[in-house]
C-alpha cells in the first residue's frame, strides 16, 4: 500500500488504517498474477505508484516463496 506517500509492503494494522492506498496481490510460483485488488482509501494513485506497489509485491512474494522452499527442504531433510 501507500502510507504518507511511501510504498510499503505487508502493512501492519496501524499502517493499514492510515493508508492512502491499500493493495492486495497474489502470484503463483511462476510469477503470474492471480489477484490484484487496489483501493484508493484516502487519495488516488497514479501508474508510477501502481508499478512501484507491484514491484514491491513481486519482490516480497518471491522472497516468501524462497523461504518456504528452504523450510520445506529443511523439514524434508529432518524427517529422513
PDB file of N, CA, C and O in Angstrom:
ATOM      1  N   UNK A   1       0.820  -1.189   0.000  1.00  0.00           N
ATOM      2  CA  UNK A   1       0.000   0.000   0.000  1.00  0.00           C
ATOM      3  C   UNK A   1       0.856   1.241   0.000  1.00  0.00           C
ATOM      4  O   UNK A   1       2.081   1.179  -0.104  1.00  0.00           O
ATOM      5  N   UNK A   2       0.189   2.366   0.118  1.00  0.00           N
ATOM      6  CA  UNK A   2       0.885   3.647   0.195  1.00  0.00           C
ATOM      7  C   UNK A   2       0.452   4.333   1.481  1.00  0.00           C
ATOM      8  O   UNK A   2      -0.737   4.539   1.726  1.00  0.00           O
ATOM      9  N   UNK A   3       1.437   4.681   2.294  1.00  0.00           N
ATOM     10  CA  UNK A   3       1.206   5.388   3.549  1.00  0.00           C
ATOM     11  C   UNK A   3       2.123   6.610   3.563  1.00  0.00           C
ATOM     12  O   UNK A   3       3.335   6.484   3.388  1.00  0.00           O
ATOM     13  N   UNK A   4       1.551   7.773   3.768  1.00  0.00           N
ATOM     14  CA  UNK A   4       2.325   9.024   3.779  1.00  0.00           C
ATOM     15  C   UNK A   4       3.188   9.171   2.530  1.00  0.00           C
ATOM     16  O   UNK A   4       4.319   9.651   2.604  1.00  0.00           O
ATOM     17  N   UNK A   5       2.653   8.757   1.386  1.00  0.00           N
ATOM     18  CA  UNK A   5       3.363   8.890   0.113  1.00  0.00           C
ATOM     19  C   UNK A   5       4.417   7.844  -0.157  1.00  0.00           C
ATOM     20  O   UNK A   5       5.079   7.892  -1.194  1.00  0.00           O
ATOM     21  N   UNK A   6       4.593   6.882   0.765  1.00  0.00           N
ATOM     22  CA  UNK A   6       5.616   5.841   0.598  1.00  0.00           C
ATOM     23  C   UNK A   6       4.956   4.496   0.329  1.00  0.00           C
ATOM     24  O   UNK A   6       3.944   4.152   0.940  1.00  0.00           O
ATOM     25  N   UNK A   7       5.545   3.739  -0.596  1.00  0.00           N
ATOM     26  CA  UNK A   7       5.084   2.375  -0.859  1.00  0.00           C
ATOM     27  C   UNK A   7       5.629   1.472   0.233  1.00  0.00           C
ATOM     28  O   UNK A   7       6.836   1.422   0.468  1.00  0.00           O
ATOM     29  N   UNK A   8       4.731   0.759   0.896  1.00  0.00           N
ATOM     30  CA  UNK A   8       5.110  -0.169   1.961  1.00  0.00           C
ATOM     31  C   UNK A   8       4.600  -1.559   1.631  1.00  0.00           C
ATOM     32  O   UNK A   8       3.565  -1.719   0.984  1.00  0.00           O
ATOM     33  N   UNK A   9       5.335  -2.554   2.080  1.00  0.00           N
ATOM     34  CA  UNK A   9       4.975  -3.950   1.853  1.00  0.00           C
ATOM     35  C   UNK A   9       4.433  -4.546   3.135  1.00  0.00           C
ATOM     36  O   UNK A   9       4.981  -4.311   4.212  1.00  0.00           O
ATOM     37  N   UNK A  10       3.369  -5.309   3.030  1.00  0.00           N
ATOM     38  CA  UNK A  10       2.792  -6.048   4.159  1.00  0.00           C
ATOM     39  C   UNK A  10       2.463  -5.119   5.326  1.00  0.00           C
ATOM     40  O   UNK A  10       3.073  -5.190   6.392  1.00  0.00           O
ATOM     41  N   UNK A  11       1.501  -4.263   5.100  1.00  0.00           N
ATOM     42  CA  UNK A  11       1.127  -3.259   6.098  1.00  0.00           C
ATOM     43  C   UNK A  11       0.639  -3.899   7.386  1.00  0.00           C
ATOM     44  O   UNK A  11      -0.115  -4.871   7.369  1.00  0.00           O
ATOM     45  N   UNK A  12       1.083  -3.334   8.502  1.00  0.00           N
ATOM     46  CA  UNK A  12       0.533  -3.764   9.785  1.00  0.00           C
ATOM     47  C   UNK A  12      -0.781  -3.003  10.018  1.00  0.00           C
ATOM     48  O   UNK A  12      -1.185  -2.192   9.185  1.00  0.00           O
ATOM     49  N   UNK A  13      -1.437  -3.264  11.141  1.00  0.00           N
ATOM     50  CA  UNK A  13      -2.752  -2.666  11.391  1.00  0.00           C
ATOM     51  C   UNK A  13      -2.704  -1.142  11.390  1.00  0.00           C
ATOM     52  O   UNK A  13      -3.557  -0.495  10.783  1.00  0.00           O
ATOM     53  N   UNK A  14      -1.722  -0.571  12.059  1.00  0.00           N
ATOM     54  CA  UNK A  14      -1.632   0.886  12.147  1.00  0.00           C
ATOM     55  C   UNK A  14      -1.389   1.486  10.769  1.00  0.00           C
ATOM     56  O   UNK A  14      -2.020   2.480  10.408  1.00  0.00           O
ATOM     57  N   UNK A  15      -0.474   0.891   9.990  1.00  0.00           N
ATOM     58  CA  UNK A  15      -0.206   1.380   8.637  1.00  0.00           C
ATOM     59  C   UNK A  15      -1.439   1.233   7.755  1.00  0.00           C
ATOM     60  O   UNK A  15      -1.782   2.143   7.000  1.00  0.00           O
ATOM     61  N   UNK A  16      -2.099   0.092   7.852  1.00  0.00           N
ATOM     62  CA  UNK A  16      -3.273  -0.173   7.021  1.00  0.00           C
ATOM     63  C   UNK A  16      -4.394   0.821   7.320  1.00  0.00           C
ATOM     64  O   UNK A  16      -5.073   1.292   6.407  1.00  0.00           O
ATOM     65  N   UNK A  17      -4.583   1.134   8.590  1.00  0.00           N
ATOM     66  CA  UNK A  17      -5.661   2.052   8.943  1.00  0.00           C
ATOM     67  C   UNK A  17      -5.349   3.492   8.535  1.00  0.00           C
ATOM     68  O   UNK A  17      -6.258   4.318   8.453  1.00  0.00           O
ATOM     69  N   UNK A  18      -4.081   3.802   8.279  1.00  0.00           N
ATOM     70  CA  UNK A  18      -3.683   5.143   7.850  1.00  0.00           C
ATOM     71  C   UNK A  18      -3.346   5.202   6.357  1.00  0.00           C
ATOM     72  O   UNK A  18      -2.902   6.240   5.866  1.00  0.00           O
ATOM     73  N   UNK A  19      -3.550   4.113   5.643  1.00  0.00           N
ATOM     74  CA  UNK A  19      -3.111   4.023   4.245  1.00  0.00           C
ATOM     75  C   UNK A  19      -3.905   4.940   3.324  1.00  0.00           C
ATOM     76  O   UNK A  19      -5.124   5.068   3.441  1.00  0.00           O
ATOM     77  N   UNK A  20      -3.183   5.572   2.408  1.00  0.00           N
ATOM     78  CA  UNK A  20      -3.819   6.314   1.329  1.00  0.00           C
ATOM     79  C   UNK A  20      -4.330   5.348   0.273  1.00  0.00           C
ATOM     80  O   UNK A  20      -5.372   5.570  -0.345  1.00  0.00           O
ATOM     81  N   UNK A  21      -3.576   4.267   0.077  1.00  0.00           N
ATOM     82  CA  UNK A  21      -3.927   3.223  -0.886  1.00  0.00           C
ATOM     83  C   UNK A  21      -3.680   1.871  -0.241  1.00  0.00           C
ATOM     84  O   UNK A  21      -2.660   1.658   0.415  1.00  0.00           O
ATOM     85  N   UNK A  22      -4.616   0.971  -0.432  1.00  0.00           N
ATOM     86  CA  UNK A  22      -4.483  -0.399   0.064  1.00  0.00           C
ATOM     87  C   UNK A  22      -4.490  -1.323  -1.139  1.00  0.00           C
ATOM     88  O   UNK A  22      -5.354  -1.205  -2.007  1.00  0.00           O
ATOM     89  N   UNK A  23      -3.525  -2.250  -1.200  1.00  0.00           N
ATOM     90  CA  UNK A  23      -3.456  -3.151  -2.351  1.00  0.00           C
ATOM     91  C   UNK A  23      -3.109  -4.559  -1.891  1.00  0.00           C
ATOM     92  O   UNK A  23      -2.240  -4.756  -1.042  1.00  0.00           O
ATOM     93  N   UNK A  24      -3.799  -5.522  -2.461  1.00  0.00           N
ATOM     94  CA  UNK A  24      -3.515  -6.941  -2.239  1.00  0.00           C
ATOM     95  C   UNK A  24      -3.070  -7.543  -3.565  1.00  0.00           C
ATOM     96  O   UNK A  24      -3.655  -7.269  -4.613  1.00  0.00           O
ATOM     97  N   UNK A  25      -2.030  -8.364  -3.507  1.00  0.00           N
ATOM     98  CA  UNK A  25      -1.503  -9.007  -4.714  1.00  0.00           C
ATOM     99  C   UNK A  25      -1.241 -10.470  -4.401  1.00  0.00           C
ATOM    100  O   UNK A  25      -0.646 -10.793  -3.373  1.00  0.00           O
ATOM    101  N   UNK A  26      -1.680 -11.346  -5.276  1.00  0.00           N
ATOM    102  CA  UNK A  26      -1.383 -12.776  -5.170  1.00  0.00           C
ATOM    103  C   UNK A  26      -0.748 -13.226  -6.480  1.00  0.00           C
ATOM    104  O   UNK A  26      -1.192 -12.859  -7.567  1.00  0.00           O
ATOM    105  N   UNK A  27       0.316 -14.041  -6.345  1.00  0.00           N
ATOM    106  CA  UNK A  27       1.032 -14.562  -7.511  1.00  0.00           C
ATOM    107  C   UNK A  27       1.305 -16.042  -7.298  1.00  0.00           C
ATOM    108  O   UNK A  27       1.336 -16.523  -6.165  1.00  0.00           O
ATOM    109  N   UNK A  28       1.501 -16.759  -8.397  1.00  0.00           N
ATOM    110  CA  UNK A  28       1.924 -18.149  -8.283  1.00  0.00           C
ATOM    111  C   UNK A  28       3.448 -18.220  -8.366  1.00  0.00           C
ATOM    112  O   UNK A  28       4.117 -17.204  -8.550  1.00  0.00           O
ATOM    113  N   UNK A  29       3.981 -19.419  -8.229  1.00  0.00           N
ATOM    114  CA  UNK A  29       5.445 -19.559  -8.197  1.00  0.00           C
ATOM    115  C   UNK A  29       6.107 -19.212  -9.522  1.00  0.00           C
ATOM    116  O   UNK A  29       7.311 -18.962  -9.563  1.00  0.00           O
ATOM    117  N   UNK A  30       5.334 -19.192 -10.607  1.00  0.00           N
ATOM    118  CA  UNK A  30       5.877 -18.801 -11.904  1.00  0.00           C
ATOM    119  C   UNK A  30       5.901 -17.284 -12.079  1.00  0.00           C
ATOM    120  O   UNK A  30       6.359 -16.778 -13.103  1.00  0.00           O
ATOM    121  N   UNK A  31       5.402 -16.561 -11.068  1.00  0.00           N
ATOM    122  CA  UNK A  31       5.383 -15.110 -11.138  1.00  0.00           C
ATOM    123  C   UNK A  31       4.178 -14.551 -11.861  1.00  0.00           C
ATOM    124  O   UNK A  31       4.124 -13.358 -12.157  1.00  0.00           O
ATOM    125  N   UNK A  32       3.209 -15.410 -12.148  1.00  0.00           N
ATOM    126  CA  UNK A  32       1.995 -14.948 -12.814  1.00  0.00           C
ATOM    127  C   UNK A  32       1.025 -14.400 -11.772  1.00  0.00           C
ATOM    128  O   UNK A  32       0.906 -14.933 -10.668  1.00  0.00           O
ATOM    129  N   UNK A  33       0.347 -13.342 -12.142  1.00  0.00           N
ATOM    130  CA  UNK A  33      -0.593 -12.708 -11.233  1.00  0.00           C
ATOM    131  C   UNK A  33      -1.885 -13.512 -11.128  1.00  0.00           C
ATOM    132  O   UNK A  33      -2.444 -13.955 -12.131  1.00  0.00           O
ATOM    133  N   UNK A  34      -2.339 -13.687  -9.910  1.00  0.00           N
ATOM    134  CA  UNK A  34      -3.597 -14.377  -9.638  1.00  0.00           C
ATOM    135  C   UNK A  34      -4.661 -13.356  -9.246  1.00  0.00           C
ATOM    136  O   UNK A  34      -5.813 -13.442  -9.671  1.00  0.00           O
ATOM    137  N   UNK A  35      -4.252 -12.393  -8.429  1.00  0.00           N
ATOM    138  CA  UNK A  35      -5.195 -11.375  -7.985  1.00  0.00           C
ATOM    139  C   UNK A  35      -4.477 -10.063  -7.748  1.00  0.00           C
ATOM    140  O   UNK A  35      -3.372 -10.035  -7.205  1.00  0.00           O
ATOM    141  N   UNK A  36      -5.112  -8.978  -8.160  1.00  0.00           N
ATOM    142  CA  UNK A  36      -4.684  -7.631  -7.811  1.00  0.00           C
ATOM    143  C   UNK A  36      -5.941  -6.897  -7.365  1.00  0.00           C
ATOM    144  O   UNK A  36      -6.922  -6.808  -8.104  1.00  0.00           O
ATOM    145  N   UNK A  37      -5.895  -6.380  -6.160  1.00  0.00           N
ATOM    146  CA  UNK A  37      -7.013  -5.599  -5.644  1.00  0.00           C
ATOM    147  C   UNK A  37      -6.435  -4.341  -5.029  1.00  0.00           C
ATOM    148  O   UNK A  37      -5.793  -4.399  -3.980  1.00  0.00           O
ATOM    149  N   UNK A  38      -6.654  -3.214  -5.666  1.00  0.00           N
ATOM    150  CA  UNK A  38      -6.129  -1.957  -5.166  1.00  0.00           C
ATOM    151  C   UNK A  38      -7.245  -0.960  -4.963  1.00  0.00           C
ATOM    152  O   UNK A  38      -8.111  -0.795  -5.821  1.00  0.00           O
ATOM    153  N   UNK A  39      -7.220  -0.295  -3.821  1.00  0.00           N
ATOM    154  CA  UNK A  39      -8.283   0.642  -3.483  1.00  0.00           C
ATOM    155  C   UNK A  39      -7.689   1.945  -2.977  1.00  0.00           C
ATOM    156  O   UNK A  39      -6.819   1.954  -2.106  1.00  0.00           O
ATOM    157  N   UNK A  40      -8.165   3.024  -3.527  1.00  0.00           N
ATOM    158  CA  UNK A  40      -7.806   4.338  -3.014  1.00  0.00           C
ATOM    159  C   UNK A  40      -8.625   4.575  -1.757  1.00  0.00           C
ATOM    160  O   UNK A  40      -9.846   4.722  -1.818  1.00  0.00           O
ATOM    161  N   UNK A  41      -7.949   4.611  -0.621  1.00  0.00           N
ATOM    162  CA  UNK A  41      -8.633   4.814   0.653  1.00  0.00           C
ATOM    163  C   UNK A  41      -8.782   6.302   0.965  1.00  0.00           C
ATOM    164  O   UNK A  41      -9.833   6.738   1.435  1.00  0.00           O
ATOM    165  N   UNK A  42      -7.733   7.079   0.703  1.00  0.00           N
ATOM    166  CA  UNK A  42      -7.760   8.499   1.039  1.00  0.00           C
ATOM    167  C   UNK A  42      -7.290   9.391  -0.106  1.00  0.00           C
ATOM    168  O   UNK A  42      -7.606  10.580  -0.145  1.00  0.00           O
ATOM    169  N   UNK A  43      -6.532   8.810  -1.039  1.00  0.00           N
ATOM    170  CA  UNK A  43      -6.001   9.602  -2.147  1.00  0.00           C
ATOM    171  C   UNK A  43      -5.845   8.703  -3.373  1.00  0.00           C
ATOM    172  O   UNK A  43      -5.504   7.529  -3.234  1.00  0.00           O
ATOM    173  N   UNK A  44      -6.086   9.231  -4.557  1.00  0.00           N
ATOM    174  CA  UNK A  44      -5.882   8.429  -5.762  1.00  0.00           C
ATOM    175  C   UNK A  44      -4.398   8.147  -5.971  1.00  0.00           C
ATOM    176  O   UNK A  44      -3.539   8.815  -5.396  1.00  0.00           O
ATOM    177  N   UNK A  45      -4.111   7.146  -6.804  1.00  0.00           N
ATOM    178  CA  UNK A  45      -2.725   6.806  -7.112  1.00  0.00           C
ATOM    179  C   UNK A  45      -2.546   6.770  -8.614  1.00  0.00           C
ATOM    180  O   UNK A  45      -3.492   6.549  -9.371  1.00  0.00           O
ATOM    181  N   UNK A  46      -1.296   6.994  -9.031  1.00  0.00           N
ATOM    182  CA  UNK A  46      -1.017   7.028 -10.459  1.00  0.00           C
ATOM    183  C   UNK A  46      -0.326   5.744 -10.912  1.00  0.00           C
ATOM    184  O   UNK A  46      -0.046   4.860 -10.103  1.00  0.00           O
ATOM    185  N   UNK A  47      -0.060   5.657 -12.184  1.00  0.00           N
ATOM    186  CA  UNK A  47       0.535   4.459 -12.774  1.00  0.00           C
ATOM    187  C   UNK A  47       1.921   4.180 -12.196  1.00  0.00           C
ATOM    188  O   UNK A  47       2.279   3.023 -11.975  1.00  0.00           O
ATOM    189  N   UNK A  48       2.695   5.223 -11.951  1.00  0.00           N
ATOM    190  CA  UNK A  48       4.028   5.046 -11.379  1.00  0.00           C
ATOM    191  C   UNK A  48       3.938   4.417  -9.988  1.00  0.00           C
ATOM    192  O   UNK A  48       4.734   3.539  -9.653  1.00  0.00           O
ATOM    193  N   UNK A  49       2.988   4.853  -9.188  1.00  0.00           N
ATOM    194  CA  UNK A  49       2.803   4.277  -7.856  1.00  0.00           C
ATOM    195  C   UNK A  49       2.284   2.844  -7.951  1.00  0.00           C
ATOM    196  O   UNK A  49       2.686   1.983  -7.167  1.00  0.00           O
ATOM    197  N   UNK A  50       1.399   2.589  -8.903  1.00  0.00           N
ATOM    198  CA  UNK A  50       0.914   1.221  -9.120  1.00  0.00           C
ATOM    199  C   UNK A  50       2.070   0.297  -9.466  1.00  0.00           C
ATOM    200  O   UNK A  50       2.191  -0.791  -8.904  1.00  0.00           O
ATOM    201  N   UNK A  51       2.914   0.726 -10.385  1.00  0.00           N
ATOM    202  CA  UNK A  51       4.076  -0.083 -10.762  1.00  0.00           C
ATOM    203  C   UNK A  51       5.001  -0.316  -9.568  1.00  0.00           C
ATOM    204  O   UNK A  51       5.532  -1.414  -9.400  1.00  0.00           O
ATOM    205  N   UNK A  52       5.195   0.711  -8.742  1.00  0.00           N
ATOM    206  CA  UNK A  52       6.058   0.570  -7.559  1.00  0.00           C
ATOM    207  C   UNK A  52       5.459  -0.434  -6.575  1.00  0.00           C
ATOM    208  O   UNK A  52       6.185  -1.238  -5.991  1.00  0.00           O
ATOM    209  N   UNK A  53       4.135  -0.391  -6.389  1.00  0.00           N
ATOM    210  CA  UNK A  53       3.490  -1.354  -5.486  1.00  0.00           C
ATOM    211  C   UNK A  53       3.593  -2.771  -6.038  1.00  0.00           C
ATOM    212  O   UNK A  53       3.836  -3.712  -5.282  1.00  0.00           O
ATOM    213  N   UNK A  54       3.409  -2.935  -7.355  1.00  0.00           N
ATOM    214  CA  UNK A  54       3.530  -4.265  -7.957  1.00  0.00           C
ATOM    215  C   UNK A  54       4.966  -4.772  -7.875  1.00  0.00           C
ATOM    216  O   UNK A  54       5.184  -5.958  -7.626  1.00  0.00           O
ATOM    217  N   UNK A  55       5.942  -3.904  -8.078  1.00  0.00           N
ATOM    218  CA  UNK A  55       7.350  -4.305  -7.958  1.00  0.00           C
ATOM    219  C   UNK A  55       7.659  -4.751  -6.525  1.00  0.00           C
ATOM    220  O   UNK A  55       8.333  -5.760  -6.316  1.00  0.00           O
ATOM    221  N   UNK A  56       7.167  -4.000  -5.549  1.00  0.00           N
ATOM    222  CA  UNK A  56       7.387  -4.346  -4.150  1.00  0.00           C
ATOM    223  C   UNK A  56       6.717  -5.675  -3.817  1.00  0.00           C
ATOM    224  O   UNK A  56       7.317  -6.528  -3.164  1.00  0.00           O
ATOM    225  N   UNK A  57       5.482  -5.851  -4.261  1.00  0.00           N
ATOM    226  CA  UNK A  57       4.758  -7.103  -4.012  1.00  0.00           C
ATOM    227  C   UNK A  57       5.471  -8.283  -4.652  1.00  0.00           C
ATOM    228  O   UNK A  57       5.589  -9.344  -4.039  1.00  0.00           O
ATOM    229  N   UNK A  58       5.947  -8.109  -5.876  1.00  0.00           N
ATOM    230  CA  UNK A  58       6.648  -9.185  -6.572  1.00  0.00           C
ATOM    231  C   UNK A  58       7.906  -9.594  -5.809  1.00  0.00           C
ATOM    232  O   UNK A  58       8.164 -10.784  -5.626  1.00  0.00           O
ATOM    233  N   UNK A  59       8.682  -8.619  -5.369  1.00  0.00           N
ATOM    234  CA  UNK A  59       9.901  -8.921  -4.603  1.00  0.00           C
ATOM    235  C   UNK A  59       9.553  -9.634  -3.297  1.00  0.00           C
ATOM    236  O   UNK A  59      10.218 -10.602  -2.926  1.00  0.00           O
ATOM    237  N   UNK A  60       8.525  -9.168  -2.604  1.00  0.00           N
ATOM    238  CA  UNK A  60       8.125  -9.791  -1.351  1.00  0.00           C
ATOM    239  C   UNK A  60       7.626 -11.210  -1.533  1.00  0.00           C
ATOM    240  O   UNK A  60       7.965 -12.099  -0.753  1.00  0.00           O
ATOM    241  N   UNK A  61       6.824 -11.423  -2.561  1.00  0.00           N
ATOM    242  CA  UNK A  61       6.299 -12.769  -2.828  1.00  0.00           C
ATOM    243  C   UNK A  61       7.425 -13.715  -3.210  1.00  0.00           C
ATOM    244  O   UNK A  61       7.452 -14.859  -2.756  1.00  0.00           O
ATOM    245  N   UNK A  62       8.352 -13.256  -4.036  1.00  0.00           N
ATOM    246  CA  UNK A  62       9.497 -14.108  -4.403  1.00  0.00           C
ATOM    247  C   UNK A  62      10.307 -14.499  -3.177  1.00  0.00           C
ATOM    248  O   UNK A  62      10.746 -15.643  -3.056  1.00  0.00           O
ATOM    249  N   UNK A  63      10.508 -13.544  -2.259  1.00  0.00           N
ATOM    250  CA  UNK A  63      11.248 -13.843  -1.029  1.00  0.00           C
ATOM    251  C   UNK A  63      10.489 -14.869  -0.195  1.00  0.00           C
ATOM    252  O   UNK A  63      11.093 -15.816   0.310  1.00  0.00           O
ATOM    253  N   UNK A  64       9.186 -14.701  -0.042  1.00  0.00           N
ATOM    254  CA  UNK A  64       8.381 -15.663   0.715  1.00  0.00           C
ATOM    255  C   UNK A  64       8.451 -17.054   0.096  1.00  0.00           C
ATOM    256  O   UNK A  64       8.607 -18.046   0.809  1.00  0.00           O
ATOM    257  N   UNK A  65       8.337 -17.131  -1.217  1.00  0.00           N
ATOM    258  CA  UNK A  65       8.408 -18.430  -1.889  1.00  0.00           C
ATOM    259  C   UNK A  65       9.761 -19.096  -1.667  1.00  0.00           C
ATOM    260  O   UNK A  65       9.836 -20.304  -1.443  1.00  0.00           O
ATOM    261  N   UNK A  66      10.838 -18.297  -1.730  1.00  0.00           N
ATOM    262  CA  UNK A  66      12.180 -18.834  -1.497  1.00  0.00           C
ATOM    263  C   UNK A  66      12.306 -19.367  -0.063  1.00  0.00           C
ATOM    264  O   UNK A  66      12.838 -20.455   0.156  1.00  0.00           O
ATOM    265  N   UNK A  67      11.819 -18.600   0.898  1.00  0.00           N
ATOM    266  CA  UNK A  67      11.876 -19.037   2.294  1.00  0.00           C
ATOM    267  C   UNK A  67      11.019 -20.281   2.531  1.00  0.00           C
ATOM    268  O   UNK A  67      11.403 -21.159   3.303  1.00  0.00           O
ATOM    269  N   UNK A  68       9.878 -20.359   1.879  1.00  0.00           N
ATOM    270  CA  UNK A  68       9.022 -21.544   2.004  1.00  0.00           C
ATOM    271  C   UNK A  68       9.722 -22.780   1.439  1.00  0.00           C
ATOM    272  O   UNK A  68       9.688 -23.850   2.046  1.00  0.00           O
ATOM    273  N   UNK A  69      10.356 -22.628   0.273  1.00  0.00           N
ATOM    274  CA  UNK A  69      11.075 -23.761  -0.320  1.00  0.00           C
ATOM    275  C   UNK A  69      12.201 -24.235   0.598  1.00  0.00           C
ATOM    276  O   UNK A  69      12.404 -25.437   0.767  1.00  0.00           O
ATOM    277  N   UNK A  70      12.934 -23.287   1.191  1.00  0.00           N
ATOM    278  CA  UNK A  70      14.011 -23.643   2.110  1.00  0.00           C
ATOM    279  C   UNK A  70      13.466 -24.370   3.338  1.00  0.00           C
ATOM    280  O   UNK A  70      14.052 -25.354   3.788  1.00  0.00           O
ATOM    281  N   UNK A  71      12.353 -23.890   3.877  1.00  0.00           N
ATOM    282  CA  UNK A  71      11.762 -24.512   5.066  1.00  0.00           C
ATOM    283  C   UNK A  71      11.287 -25.928   4.766  1.00  0.00           C
ATOM    284  O   UNK A  71      11.478 -26.833   5.578  1.00  0.00           O
ATOM    285  N   UNK A  72      10.675 -26.122   3.616  1.00  0.00           N
ATOM    286  CA  UNK A  72      10.216 -27.462   3.233  1.00  0.00           C
ATOM    287  C   UNK A  72      11.413 -28.378   3.024  1.00  0.00           C
ATOM    288  O   UNK A  72      11.395 -29.531   3.456  1.00  0.00           O
ATOM    289  N   UNK A  73      12.447 -27.877   2.368  1.00  0.00           N
ATOM    290  CA  UNK A  73      13.650 -28.684   2.137  1.00  0.00           C
ATOM    291  C   UNK A  73      14.284 -29.097   3.458  1.00  0.00           C
ATOM    292  O   UNK A  73      14.696 -30.246   3.614  1.00  0.00           O
ATOM    293  N   UNK A  74      14.367 -28.170   4.415  1.00  0.00           N
ATOM    294  CA  UNK A  74      14.929 -28.486   5.731  1.00  0.00           C
ATOM    295  C   UNK A  74      14.058 -29.486   6.468  1.00  0.00           C
ATOM    296  O   UNK A  74      14.567 -30.413   7.097  1.00  0.00           O
ATOM    297  N   UNK A  75      12.751 -29.300   6.393  1.00  0.00           N
ATOM    298  CA  UNK A  75      11.834 -30.219   7.063  1.00  0.00           C
ATOM    299  C   UNK A  75      11.919 -31.619   6.461  1.00  0.00           C
ATOM    300  O   UNK A  75      11.850 -32.614   7.182  1.00  0.00           O
ATOM    301  N   UNK A  76      12.066 -31.693   5.163  1.00  0.00           N
ATOM    302  CA  UNK A  76      12.175 -32.997   4.493  1.00  0.00           C
ATOM    303  C   UNK A  76      13.490 -33.670   4.882  1.00  0.00           C
ATOM    304  O   UNK A  76      13.530 -34.888   5.058  1.00  0.00           O
ATOM    305  N   UNK A  77      14.552 -32.903   5.017  1.00  0.00           N
ATOM    306  CA  UNK A  77      15.839 -33.444   5.431  1.00  0.00           C
ATOM    307  C   UNK A  77      15.815 -33.935   6.868  1.00  0.00           C
ATOM    308  O   UNK A  77      16.503 -34.896   7.212  1.00  0.00           O
ATOM    309  N   UNK A  78      15.031 -33.281   7.701  1.00  0.00           N
ATOM    310  CA  UNK A  78      14.951 -33.645   9.113  1.00  0.00           C
ATOM    311  C   UNK A  78      14.133 -34.931   9.322  1.00  0.00           C
ATOM    312  O   UNK A  78      14.284 -35.603  10.342  1.00  0.00           O
ATOM    313  N   UNK A  79      13.274 -35.266   8.363  1.00  0.00           N
ATOM    314  CA  UNK A  79      12.433 -36.464   8.521  1.00  0.00           C
ATOM    315  C   UNK A  79      13.069 -37.705   7.914  1.00  0.00           C
ATOM    316  O   UNK A  79      12.528 -38.805   8.028  1.00  0.00           O
ATOM    317  N   UNK A  80      14.197 -37.532   7.283  1.00  0.00           N
ATOM    318  CA  UNK A  80      14.825 -38.682   6.632  1.00  0.00           C
ATOM    319  C   UNK A  80      15.829 -39.343   7.551  1.00  0.00           C
ATOM    320  O   UNK A  80      16.457 -40.330   7.171  1.00  0.00           O
TER     321      UNK A  80
END
